[in-house]
Amino acid sequence: MTTTPQIKTALPGPKAQAIIGRDNLVVSPSYTRGYPFVIERGEGSMVEDVDGNVFLDCAAGIAVNSTGHAHPDVVKAIADQAQKFVHMSGTDFYYEPQVRLAEELASIVPIRGGVRSFFGNSGSEAVEACLKLSRYATGRQNVIAFFGAFHGRSMGSLSLTASKVIQRRGFGPLLPGVYHAPYPDRYRSPLGSTPETCAAACVDFIEHELFTHLVSPDEVAAVVVEPIQGEGGYVVAPDEFLQRLRELTTKHGILLVADEVQSGMGRSGKMFAIEFTGVEPDMMTIAKGIASGLPLGVAVARAGLMAWPPGAHASTFGGNPVSCAAAIVTIGLLKNRLVANAADVGGHMMDGLKELAGKHRLIGDVRGRGLMIGVELVRDRQTKERATDERDAVVTAAFARGLLVLGAGQNAVRFSPPLVLTREQADTAIRIFDEALTEVEAKRR
């Protein structure tokens, strides 16, 4: 497959139109399709649609295809395991791939002193497992999360989610005992703070507002936090915030749960984004990039915490042997080269996108770590009015030129390509993004 985009038909092409028409009749309308892309195959960072159009993929199935599309080592591991056995529920029986994956995870997560893993099928399931385990291990019922957070759409994880109202509207009442605090967005500093003081202000809000007026700290089981908010707009928490949050939770015997579903598995330029801070959480949620596209979600916790009895929590399909085989190979590829590549190419891409900010008045902020980069678009840099419609138009204009990107938050564009992305492909993405911004800005004059 070519390593550069090639658009041969109007978008969507005739075959894509036919499939989209069929989809409209039989598939849930709740799915958020941003533009009419219908994939036929993929290789590395490139994907081809059913009409033969080739795109540079900087979405990676929402940060899932960490090793790229159809990585030969991953495909071989999947095929080899499938020829042996596809399923034998790890809830009721034993198999070596699940044990080996748990051993691999224990060796890479930033938690010392022994780690156990619970296997599910998705990030949402990993969050649900941490919610249940937090309550079980502490005997407490309440949980604190953050505005802008996305932790999933199942009822427990949805109760923590506070990204977009459409995700919660019509589904109440949600899980009781969930409280939300401001997240330290340095571009939009909350609580009247500045970029320099927002970390302290957000932790102080929990201690001096929530713990004074709404919930006693000795009744809080856990604080659940994304080191980098994903759906919330690719907002990077200051290191100080997570460090102070760790101090606060330790002071009150509260568990700290790091949601690394989107920021984990090498995307940030380290295996896990929380490693930049030196903070050691009590539990972590891992999914998306862990198995290169196969469904797998993991809740990892200190061994002493994950001491619930048989039958307390389980999953028929969680830790599927084929997914485990893919994950084991994925971890090897990440450790050997791809985490370092994410740091290198991500830094190169960040520099290029920041250069565009001097050219395009729509760009308000460029932020991120590794190959997890968000570009926030605004109508006015002084007022920081959100350019929501313009963001959607830029994403569509990029698609028309052969670049797949997605929105994040209300008005940011996320770049979350496969971690095999090259510097040359990053330059292509920046060029197309430049052209898309130019087109949208011209229409606004």
C-alpha positions in Angstrom: 0.0 0.0 0.0 1.2 3.5 -0.8 2.6 5.5 2.2 0.8 8.8 1.1 -2.9 9.5 0.6 -4.5 9.0 -2.8 -8.1 10.1 -3.4 -9.5 8.6 -6.6 -13.3 9.2 -6.2 -15.7 11.7 -4.8 -16.2 11.0 -1.1 -17.9 8.9 -0.2 -17.5 6.7 -3.3 -20.2 4.6 -4.8 -19.4 1.4 -2.8 -19.1 3.4 0.4 -22.4 5.1 -0.3 -24.1 1.7 -0.7 -22.7 0.3 2.6 -23.6 3.5 4.5 -27.1 3.2 3.1 -27.4 -0.3 4.4 -25.9 0.7 7.8 -28.6 3.4 8.2 -31.3 0.8 8.1 -30.0 -1.7 10.6 -27.3 -0.3 12.9 -27.9 1.8 16.0 -28.0 5.5 15.2 -26.2 6.2 18.5 -22.8 5.7 16.9 -20.9 9.0 16.3 -19.8 8.8 12.7 -17.9 12.0 11.9 -17.5 11.5 8.2 -18.3 8.7 5.6 -15.2 6.5 5.7 -15.7 2.8 5.0 -12.6 0.8 5.4 -11.6 -2.1 3.3 -8.0 -2.8 4.5 -5.1 -1.2 6.3 -1.3 -1.5 6.6 0.8 0.4 9.1 -0.5 4.0 9.3 -2.4 3.8 6.0 -5.9 2.6 5.3 -7.8 2.0 2.1 -11.6 2.4 1.7 -13.9 0.2 -0.4 -13.6 2.4 -3.4 -9.8 2.3 -3.5 -9.1 5.7 -1.8 -6.1 5.6 0.5 -5.9 7.7 3.7 -3.2 8.5 6.3 -4.8 7.3 9.6 -4.2 9.7 12.5 -7.1 8.3 14.4 -6.1 4.7 14.8 -9.5 3.4 15.6 -9.7 6.0 18.5 -6.1 5.3 19.7 -6.5 1.5 19.5 -4.3 0.3 16.6 -1.1 1.0 18.5 1.2 -1.2 16.3 -0.5 -0.1 13.1 -2.9 -1.9 10.9 -2.2 -5.6 10.3 1.2 -5.7 11.9 2.6 -9.0 10.7 3.8 -10.1 14.2 0.4 -9.4 15.7 -1.4 -11.1 12.8 0.8 -14.2 13.2 0.1 -14.3 17.0 -3.6 -14.1 16.4 -3.6 -16.8 13.8 -1.3 -19.1 15.8 -3.5 -18.9 18.9 -6.8 -19.2 16.9 -5.5 -22.5 15.5 -5.0 -23.8 19.0 -8.3 -22.6 20.7 -10.3 -19.4 20.4 -12.1 -19.5 23.7 -12.0 -21.2 27.1 -13.4 -18.8 29.7 -10.6 -17.6 32.0 -13.4 -17.1 34.6 -13.7 -20.9 35.0 -10.5 -22.4 33.6 -6.8 -21.7 33.1 -4.7 -21.0 30.1 -1.1 -19.8 29.7 -1.7 -16.7 27.5 -3.8 -15.1 30.2 -1.2 -15.9 32.9 1.7 -14.7 30.7 -0.1 -11.4 29.9 -0.7 -10.8 33.6 3.0 -11.4 34.3 3.9 -8.9 31.5 1.6 -6.3 32.9 3.0 -6.7 36.4 6.4 -6.0 34.9 5.5 -2.8 33.1 2.9 -0.9 35.2 4.2 1.7 37.6 2.9 0.0 40.7 5.4 -1.7 43.1 5.0 -4.6 45.5 3.1 -7.1 43.4 0.2 -6.6 41.0 -2.9 -8.5 40.0 -5.0 -8.1 36.8 -8.7 -8.5 36.1 -9.5 -9.0 32.4 -12.5 -7.7 30.6 -13.4 -6.6 27.1 -13.2 -2.8 27.1 -12.1 0.3 28.9 -15.6 0.7 30.3 -15.4 -2.8 31.8 -12.0 -2.0 33.3 -13.5 1.1 35.0 -16.4 -0.9 36.3 -14.0 -3.4 37.8 -12.1 -0.6 39.6 -15.3 0.9 40.8 -16.4 -2.3 42.4 -13.0 -3.2 43.7 -12.5 0.2 45.3 -15.8 -0.1 47.2 -15.0 -3.7 48.2 -11.4 -3.0 49.3 -12.2 0.1 51.3 -15.7 -0.5 52.6 -16.5 3.0 51.4 -19.2 4.0 48.8 -18.3 7.4 47.2 -16.1 8.2 44.3 -14.6 11.5 42.9 -14.0 12.1 39.2 -13.4 15.3 37.1 -15.3 17.6 34.8 -14.2 16.8 31.2 -13.6 13.1 32.1 -14.6 10.2 29.9 -14.5 6.8 31.5 -17.1 4.9 29.5 -20.8 4.6 28.8 -21.9 1.7 30.9 -23.9 2.9 33.9 -21.1 2.9 36.5 -18.5 4.3 34.2 -21.0 6.8 32.7 -21.6 8.1 36.2 -17.9 9.1 36.3 -18.0 10.5 32.8 -18.5 14.3 32.5 -17.4 15.1 29.0 -20.5 15.8 27.0 -24.1 16.1 28.2 -25.4 14.0 25.3 -23.5 11.0 26.8 -25.6 11.3 30.0 -28.9 12.8 28.9 -31.9 10.5 29.3 -30.1 7.8 31.3 -30.6 8.9 34.9 -30.6 8.3 37.7 -27.0 7.3 37.5 -24.8 5.7 40.2 -25.2 7.6 43.5 -22.2 8.8 45.4 -20.2 10.3 42.5 -18.8 13.8 42.8 -17.0 15.9 40.2 -14.2 18.4 40.6 -12.6 20.8 38.1 -9.7 19.4 36.0 -6.6 21.6 35.7 -6.7 22.7 32.1 -3.9 25.2 31.8 -5.4 26.8 28.7 -8.7 27.4 30.3 -7.7 27.6 34.0 -10.7 26.9 36.2 -11.7 28.5 39.5 -10.2 31.8 38.7 -6.7 30.3 38.7 -3.8 30.9 36.4 -1.9 28.2 34.3 0.7 28.2 37.1 -1.8 27.8 40.0 -4.6 25.7 38.4 -3.1 22.4 39.7 -3.2 23.5 43.3 -6.6 25.2 42.9 -8.2 21.9 41.6 -6.8 19.8 44.5 -7.8 22.5 47.0 -11.3 22.4 45.6 -11.6 18.7 46.6 -10.1 19.3 50.0 -11.8 22.6 51.0 -15.1 22.4 49.0 -16.1 18.8 48.4 -14.7 17.5 51.7 -16.2 20.5 53.6 -19.7 20.7 52.0 -20.6 17.5 50.2 -18.8 14.3 51.2 -16.6 13.3 54.2 -13.2 12.0 53.0 -13.5 8.9 55.2 -16.5 7.9 53.0 -14.6 8.3 49.7 -13.4 5.0 48.2 -11.4 6.3 45.2 -10.5 9.3 43.0 -10.5 8.3 39.4 -8.4 10.5 37.0 -7.0 10.5 33.5 -3.4 11.7 33.5 -4.3 13.1 30.0 -8.0 13.6 29.4 -9.0 11.9 26.1 -12.5 12.7 25.0 -12.3 15.8 27.1 -9.9 17.4 24.6 -6.5 15.8 25.0 -5.8 18.0 28.1 -2.5 17.2 29.9 -2.7 17.5 33.7 0.3 19.3 35.2 2.6 16.9 37.0 2.0 18.9 40.2 -1.7 18.1 40.1 -1.2 14.4 40.1 1.5 14.6 42.7 -0.7 16.7 45.0 -3.7 14.4 44.3 -1.6 11.4 45.4 -0.7 13.2 48.6 -4.3 14.1 49.3 -5.6 10.6 48.7 -2.9 9.0 50.8 -3.7 11.4 53.6 -7.3 10.3 53.7 -6.9 6.6 52.9 -8.5 7.0 49.5 -7.5 4.9 46.5 -6.0 6.6 43.4 -7.2 5.1 40.1 -5.4 6.2 37.0 -7.5 5.8 33.9 -4.9 5.0 31.2 -7.3 3.6 28.6 -6.4 6.2 26.0 -3.1 7.6 27.3 -1.5 4.2 28.1 0.4 1.6 26.1 3.1 3.9 24.8 1.0 6.6 23.3 2.4 9.4 25.5 6.1 8.5 24.8 6.3 6.5 28.0 4.5 3.2 28.5 2.0 5.0 30.8 1.4 8.8 30.9 1.4 8.9 34.7 5.1 7.9 34.6 6.0 11.5 33.7 4.9 12.5 37.2 6.5 9.9 39.4 3.1 9.1 40.9 2.3 5.6 41.8 -1.4 4.8 41.6 -3.2 2.1 43.5 -5.1 0.9 40.4 -5.0 1.4 36.7 -7.4 0.9 33.8 -5.9 -0.3 30.5 -7.6 -1.0 27.2 -7.5 0.5 23.6 -3.9 0.1 22.5 -3.1 -3.0 24.6 -4.1 -5.6 22.0 -3.6 -3.8 18.7 -7.3 -3.8 17.9 -8.6 -6.9 19.6 -11.1 -6.3 22.4 -9.4 -6.3 25.8 -9.7 -4.2 28.9 -7.7 -4.7 32.1 -8.0 -3.4 35.6 -4.7 -3.7 37.4 -4.3 -3.2 41.2 -1.9 -3.8 44.1 -2.0 -7.4 44.9 -3.2 -6.8 48.4 -6.1 -4.7 47.1 -7.3 -7.3 44.6 -8.3 -9.8 47.3 -11.9 -10.3 46.5 -13.2 -13.9 46.6 -14.2 -16.2 43.7 -17.5 -15.1 42.2 -17.2 -11.5 43.4 -16.5 -10.3 39.8 -15.9 -12.1 36.5 -16.3 -12.0 32.7 -17.1 -14.8 30.3 -15.1 -13.3 27.4 -12.6 -11.2 29.4 -9.0 -12.2 28.7 -9.9 -14.0 25.6 -6.9 -16.1 24.6 -6.6 -14.6 21.1 -6.7 -11.1 22.5 -4.1 -12.1 25.1 -1.8 -13.4 22.4 -2.1 -10.2 20.5 -1.5 -8.2 23.7 1.7 -10.1 24.5 3.2 -9.4 21.1 2.0 -5.8 21.3 3.8 -5.2 24.5 7.0 -6.6 23.0 6.8 -4.3 20.0 6.1 -1.3 22.3 9.0 -2.0 24.5 11.4 -2.8 21.7 10.8 0.3 19.5 7.3 1.9 19.4 7.3 3.7 22.7 10.5 5.4 21.7 9.1 6.1 18.2 6.0 7.7 19.8 8.3 10.1 21.8 10.4 10.9 18.8 7.8 11.3 16.1 5.4 12.8 18.5 7.9 15.6 19.4 8.5 16.2 15.7 4.7 16.4 15.1 4.2 18.7 18.1 6.8 21.1 16.8 5.2 21.1 13.3 1.7 21.8 14.7 2.9 24.5 16.9 4.5 26.2 13.9 1.1 26.2 12.3 -0.3 28.3 15.2 1.7 31.2 13.9 -0.1 31.0 10.6 -3.6 30.1 11.5 -5.7 32.3 13.8 -8.1 29.4 14.5 -5.4 27.6 16.5 -5.7 28.5 20.2 -3.6 25.8 21.8 -1.4 22.8 20.8 -0.8 20.3 23.6 -0.1 16.7 24.3 2.6 14.1 24.9 4.1 11.7 22.4 1.6 10.8 19.7 -1.3 12.0 21.8 -1.7 15.6 20.5 -4.7 17.9 20.7 -5.1 21.2 18.8 -7.8 23.4 20.2 -9.5 25.7 17.8 -11.0 29.1 18.8 -12.7 31.9 17.0 -10.8 34.6 19.0 -7.6 34.0 20.9 -8.3 36.7 23.4 -11.8 35.5 24.4 -11.0 31.8 23.6 -14.5 31.4 22.1 -14.8 27.8 21.1 -14.7 27.2 17.3 -16.9 24.1 17.5 -18.4 24.3 13.9 -15.1 25.2 12.5 -13.4 22.2 14.2 -16.0 19.9 12.5 -15.4 21.6 9.2 -11.6 21.2 9.5 -12.0 17.5 10.3 -14.2 17.1 7.2 -11.8 19.1 5.0 -8.9 16.9 6.2 -10.9 13.8 5.3 -11.5 15.1 1.8 -7.7 15.4 1.4 -6.9 11.9 2.7 -6.3 12.5 6.4 -8.3 10.8 9.1 -8.5 12.8 12.4 -11.2 13.0 15.0 -12.5 15.7 17.3 -12.0 15.7 21.1 -13.9 17.8 23.6 -16.0 20.6 22.2 -13.5 22.2 19.8 -10.2 20.3 19.7 -8.8 18.1 17.0 -7.0 15.0 18.2 -4.0 13.4 16.5 -3.7 9.8 17.8 -2.0 7.9 14.9 -0.6 4.3 15.1 2.7 4.4 17.0 4.5 3.2 13.8 3.9 6.6 12.2 7.1 8.0 10.5 8.4 11.6 10.6 7.6 11.8 6.8 4.0 10.7 7.5 3.8 13.2 10.3 4.9 15.9 7.9 2.2 14.8 5.5 -0.4 15.0 8.2 0.7 18.5 9.1 0.6 19.7 5.5 -2.9 18.4 5.0 -4.1 19.9 8.3 -2.5 23.2 7.2 -4.6 23.0 4.0 -7.8 22.1 5.8 -7.3 25.1 8.2 -6.7 27.4 5.3 -9.9 26.3 3.6 -12.0 26.8 6.6 -10.5 30.1 7.6 -11.1 31.4 4.0 -14.8 30.6 4.3 -15.0 32.6 7.6 -13.7 35.8 6.1 
